[in-house]
């Protein structure tokens, strides 16, 4: 039996929404196997093709900058056209098919172009996909839904580099590794098409409520965006942490890779737990997670081996909270018809400040490591204060 709007009963709607979240989670899992596997070797691959260290750094930085700054435009187009599925599918196609094409790149500028295209594809599809997810997570809990999606995503982030490590262990060339990643790429696109056929209009998974019948962004959104930007600015990227472990702590490369896998596993668990916690308590969970993860910098950059390991765990906890709660909270701050723009603005602000903060922390590392630590901790604690100021302005979950 359906209601007067043609929607199934609440219980059926919830189970349908959960299946949609899981389907898109599987897409993300397979996608992460593809591009995270590739990202684990793109630096050495560019070097083999003749790129300098400066070129490698520029390509990586440019790719991330493009991957975040264009998300606002993509979100705006998604909301204006309503073509969420078309934009999502196109973005995933560009994002995933650029990876196996790296096997055919004979010169580093060609490989660099494909690497940037991969990031461009992610920029195109992320806001539209998250907007569709927000409708389904309305039924299962925004925090739990985005947390589940992030957990599945991170399983792929662990498996991808392991697949490539296995290929290289068998003495195969880099090109073979990229070619093998065509398999998860095609599987991801196949599952995505299935999801499109089964759920042509994900907005029907969200029952309209009066408090969402607003236009534009509330002041709480801008407070929240400022807090997210501060978190991003003070969050050291793992390559800088890995560089410190290799140089300052004299840690073996295989141990560093293992630590990254640990961080990704912690990320997945943290996303689930923080997501569930968010559904019960609201933004306080992000403030607590940000305050806790702010301790990673002194532990990682100033501590010994065991303290550094604890710091990596805290880093993973913070990442899991960011990837789940950040997206979940925005679904409560922005009306459904503006979520493409909302997620685009969130991702763009996060990415730009992450890029600028990472660049500054790289400079501070060369000048004085304690200065890096002080900057990271101070900025993240500032984000905690903003989150606490935002919390009373947001709708209480429930």
Secondary structure, 3 states (H helix, E strand, C coil): CECCCCCECHHHHHHHHHHHHHHHHHHHHHHHHHHHHHHCCHHHHHHHCCCCHHHHHHHHHHHHHHHHHCHHHHHHHHHHHCCHHHHHHHHHHHHHHHHHHHHHCCCHHHHHHHHHHHHHHHHHHHHHHHHHHHHHHHHHCHHHHHHHHHHHHHHHHHHHHHHHHHHHHCCCCHHHHHHHCHHHHHHHHHHHHHHHHHCCCHHHHCCCCHHHCCCCCCHHHHHHHHHHHHHHHCCCCHHHHHHHHHHCCCCCHHHHHHHHHHHHHHHHHHHHHHHHHHHHHCCHHHHHHHHHHCCHHHHHHHCCHHHHHHHHHHHHHHHHHHHHHHHHHHHHHCCHHHHHHHHHHHHHHHHHHHHHHHHHHHHHHHHCHHHHHHHHHHHHHHHHHHHHHHHCCCCCCC
